[in-house]
Structure formats: structure tokens, C-alpha cells
Amino acid sequence: MSVILVGGNDRMSSRYKEICKSYDCKAKVFIKMPTDFESKLGNPDLVVVFTNSCSHKMLNGVKQKANKSNFQIENVHTASVSALKSVLEKYCKN
């Protein structure tokens, strides 16, 4: 399963990837908005948006891409490890 994480803490990006790997998920982490953001999203199975640390422009880009590609979006207020684990337990096998 492929997972994209949008927002979050800069220093936690490697930890986010480790957690996703433990749930047998491939992960991409976008802490800040890169150029040509929507095309870099690709076609993931799930997008986790940390709304507390995500810009409105990134959130709108994710929503537009989701309308075109039909993937799941899970909005999480905090960018904590436990919040990410609870989302992954819901969607992925451990």
C-alpha cells in the first residue's frame, strides 16, 4: 500500500517513513510544498494530511488530485506518531 503524508514536523519525516514501513506501506513525506506538487503525488492508496502543520494551498492541491484520482484522504489534526499509527491501523495490515 502506498501512503503519502502531507504536512508534519520536519525532523520527524524519517520517523514517519519508519512507521509506515512497519505497517508494510511505502511512504512519501511532503513537509513543505514542492514545485509541481500535484504531479508529485502520483496515485497513492491513502493520503494522510496533518492539518495542524499543513498549508491551505497544499490541502487544496491534495483535494483536487483526489477528485481526479479517487484516493482516500484522512485528515489528522496533530502530527504525532500516535495519530499516524491510529490511521495506519485503520487502513493497513500490521
HUFENSUL-V326451 format. One record per residue. RES is the residue in one small letter. PHI is phi in whole degrees, 0 to 359 (999 if undefined). PSI is psi in whole degrees, -180 to 180 (none if undefined). NEAR is the number of other C-alpha atoms within 12 Angstrom. Layout:
BEGIN
res->{RES,RES}
phi->{PHI,PHI}
psi->{PSI,PSI}
near->{NEAR,NEAR}
END
This chain:
BEGIN
res->{m,s,v,i,l,v,g,g,n,d,r,m,s,s,r,y,k,e,i,c,k,s,y,d,c,k,a,k,v,f,i,k,m,p,t,d,f,e,s,k,l,g,n,p,d,l,v,v,v,f,t,n,s,c,s,h,k,m,l,n,g,v,k,q,k,a,n,k,s,n,f,q,i,e,n,v,h,t,a,s,v,s,a,l,k,s,v,l,e,k,y,c,k,n}
phi->{999,257,233,242,253,244,91,104,268,300,284,263,299,291,293,301,295,297,296,297,296,292,260,57,237,274,231,242,239,242,282,243,283,277,290,57,301,297,287,284,292,72,235,281,277,212,238,256,251,275,291,291,236,238,282,296,295,294,298,295,296,295,295,296,293,294,295,279,254,56,239,283,240,241,267,235,289,261,258,270,294,294,293,295,298,293,291,293,295,287,252,242,273,264}
psi->{137,133,137,131,126,124,-163,-176,137,-43,-10,0,-41,-34,-40,-43,-40,-42,-45,-38,-35,-20,18,44,141,138,141,140,126,98,-46,158,116,170,145,50,-46,-37,-26,-16,-38,-145,76,168,-32,141,124,121,118,96,-23,-31,30,140,158,-34,-40,-43,-43,-37,-41,-43,-41,-42,-36,-35,-33,-39,-9,66,163,140,129,117,127,132,-45,155,40,164,-42,-34,-42,-43,-38,-36,-44,-34,-30,-37,-24,160,145,none}
near->{24,27,36,39,47,47,38,35,25,19,14,20,26,20,24,37,28,20,31,34,22,20,25,19,28,24,32,32,35,35,30,22,26,18,13,13,24,27,18,20,34,23,23,27,26,34,42,46,39,35,29,19,26,30,21,18,20,31,31,20,27,42,26,19,26,25,15,16,20,17,24,25,30,28,28,27,20,23,31,27,23,16,23,39,28,23,32,35,18,15,24,23,16,17}
END
